[in-house]
Structure formats: C-alpha cells, structure tokens
Amino acid sequence: MRARTACVTVTTALTAAALYIAAEGPARACQPPMPGLFGSIPDDGAEHPANAAVLLEGYYIALDAVTVTVDGAPAVLVEQPPLPWINGVFVRIEPQPQPGQEVILEGDFCPEPDPCEPRSITFTATAPDLTPPAPIAAFSVDIYAYPTTDPGVGSCMSPSDFTRYFRVSAPLPAPGESYNIHRLSVVGDGAVLPSRLAVAADMTIAVSGVEAELMGAPLAEAACFRVDTVDFAGNVGPASPPLCLPCRMRVDARAPFLPVEPTWTDDDLYPGGPCATVEETTGGSTTADATTADATTADATTADTTTADTTTAAASSSDTSGGADDPSGCACRGGAPSSTGPTAVGLLLLVLGLGRRRGARA
C-alpha cells in the first residue's frame, strides 16, 4: 500500500466562508510544491470503467503536451472543472472508450517553461459503471475544543481552537465499479465541506476552525451536516439524514502542542447526542435506553443526481489516516481569514491529505 499526504493551503471564498486546507502534522516551514504528475486513478496497468473520469494526481498539471489514444487511435482529453480540495486534475476521454480497449495517456504533464520527464499511463477500459454508491451506513461527529493554537504564517497548519472528527461508514464499491468520494456539506446553507476518496469502509474527516467564526452559536449545535457519496462515473448515492449533535465532545483547558485527536472516554459523551445514554423514568424504575451513532443511517434523504462534470467539481479528497509526506512539499498560508459568514459557515477547514491503496478500486 502506498499512501500520500497532501499538504496544501488554499484560501478561497465559498458561501462567505474563509476556508483553509492543510495537513495535520508537525508545524514546519512551507516549501513550494514541485510541479508534475505523481500518481493517477486508475493506476498504470489497471482497469477502469469506460465512463469514469481519470484523476491525474499532482501539482500544476498541464495537458498541452499530453496525448491520449484508444487502441492506437487519437482521442481527446477533456479537462473537468477544477477541484479546490484535491491536488490533481480530472479528465474524461472523448470519444468514450469501449470495454476491452486500451487507453494510453503520455507526454509531459508539467507546464511551460519548466518541462518534466515524459510519463505514460496505460489502462484497459471495462464496462461502464451505472451503479449508484451504496447508502451511508453510519455518520457521526466528535468535537475536540481547546485554547487557540496558531503555528504562525509560513506553517502548513492554520490557527484553530476546535476540530470536528466526522466518521463515515459505507460499503466499498463492488469489483468493476469506480472510486467513490464522500462529500460533507452544511445542511440548509449549501456550503460544501472537505470530502475524500472512499478507500476504506470506515473513514474519518477532520475539520478544524476558530469558534469566533460561529457568531456566538454553541459549538456543539452551530450547524447540521450531511454526507453523500458520488463516484468517478457521476453516479450519486443517497445522502445521510442530517447530523446536528456530536456523539462526543472534549473541552480541554490546556492548549495542545498540536491539535491531534484525543483518546475518547464515556465521560466525553455529549448529553442528548446520538451516542448518549438517555435515562427514562417509568413509574418507580429507571431504565437506560442506549443509542449509538450507527443508528444514523442513510435511508431517509436522497441526493439529487448530478452530471459527471459537476460530480468531480463538488468533490475533494482528504484522509485522516495520514501516510508518507508528499515529497513535493506544501503550499504556504498567507494570513488570517475574514470573519464574515452565517452561523453554519465561516469555518477554517483543516483537511488531512489524500491517502489511498494502490491498485484498490473504489
């Protein structure tokens, strides 16, 4: 298994929110990322559904000097809208390959005037993926609050005083289906939060921010969230029901050296949350009705189907499982965010880098 951690800071306005993206890890000076291709989905030599987009992983990817052939015949690479939370470019091949045909992308993936060594990606097209992703099996969130930590300008980390740890459980795609992407969003506001490639059945997405951005709303009840799943072929799975309260919450009066996830205990269960034990008094006896986050299932809300083009534009990848540092370095953070935006937005987003299994298909 080869894992990568993408350490990138991006400042952009989205629904009046100042968004920051960075990888969790030791504070360190920024180094400009090296341009070029460092991976792809599908991997070189793999199979890939004929109707699924191809992800070219890397920084500053350019396609001007890249060609594509299908069984030796020239074809066209159509670049999809850029993704604000993923290091790479999604492309589609026109005309669409037929099952069994060999597709070859080759050339220099770096922009002018600094060419890179030519690279080649070969894969075999398989039957189109027409199966929507399976429903979300469980969706919950834990919150860790702590005194403000600010690693300073030039670090790969952003200031924060809380982190939400979103837990997503969902079946992986069957063989022959394309990679899935879990997308987080704020219910009712439309803000799209960081998403990630679904490379395991149980995954965590960490989102950090500054409580002052919540406009005085209680941290645990500041917003409701949902998660839905799309795949590289543009199929959309049903969304989870809204999640409005945390499973667990820890408030730490001591500033951590790094805002890493704590070891949770039963003392951290949030009263009234989906994991709390609710005592019910019936007559002269008291019984405990325990509920778990697994009860938050996805049979209630169905996401609107989007086209293949908009599927990739609304998704991004992040992985709290970590992995080896990306050798291309990380982009710099320039300063503090603005403090505008409604209660449900204005978050500073700390997103862990993308990690995936080489050769796995999701």
Stockholm file with secondary structure:
# STOCKHOLM 1.0

chainA/1-362         MRARTACVTVTTALTAAALYIAAEGPARACQPPMPGLFGSIPDDGAEHPANAAVLLEGYYIALDAVTVTVDGAPAVLVEQPPLPWINGVFVRIEPQPQPGQEVILEGDFCPEPDPCEPRSITFTATAPDLTPPAPIAAFSVDIYAYPTTDPGVGSCMSPSDFTRYFRVSAPLPAPGESYNIHRLSVVGDGAVLPSRLAVAADMTIAVSGVEAELMGAPLAEAACFRVDTVDFAGNVGPASPPLCLPCRMRVDARAPFLPVEPTWTDDDLYPGGPCATVEETTGGSTTADATTADATTADATTADTTTADTTTAAASSSDTSGGADDPSGCACRGGAPSSTGPTAVGLLLLVLGLGRRRGARA
#=GR chainA/1-362 SS CCCEEEECCCCEEETTEEECCCCCSSCCBCBCCCCEEEEEESCTTCEEETTSCEEEEEESCCCTEEEEEETTEEEEEEECCCCTTSSEEEEEEESCCCTTCEEEEEEECSCTTSCCCCEEEEEEEESCCCCCCCCCSEEEEEEEEEEEECCCTTBSSCCEEEEEEEEEECCCCCTTCCCEEEEEEETTTCCEEEEEECCSSEEEEEEEECGGGGTTCCGGGSCCEEEEEEETTSCBCEECCCBCSCSEEEECSSCCSSCCCCCCCGGGBCTTSTTSEEEEEETTEEEEEECCGGGCCSSSEECCCCCHHHHHHTCCCCCTTCCEEEEEEECCCCSCCCCCSCTTCCCCCCCCCCCCCTTCCC
#=GC SS_cons         CCCEEEECCCCEEETTEEECCCCCSSCCBCBCCCCEEEEEESCTTCEEETTSCEEEEEESCCCTEEEEEETTEEEEEEECCCCTTSSEEEEEEESCCCTTCEEEEEEECSCTTSCCCCEEEEEEEESCCCCCCCCCSEEEEEEEEEEEECCCTTBSSCCEEEEEEEEEECCCCCTTCCCEEEEEEETTTCCEEEEEECCSSEEEEEEEECGGGGTTCCGGGSCCEEEEEEETTSCBCEECCCBCSCSEEEECSSCCSSCCCCCCCGGGBCTTSTTSEEEEEETTEEEEEECCGGGCCSSSEECCCCCHHHHHHTCCCCCTTCCEEEEEEECCCCSCCCCCSCTTCCCCCCCCCCCCCTTCCC
//
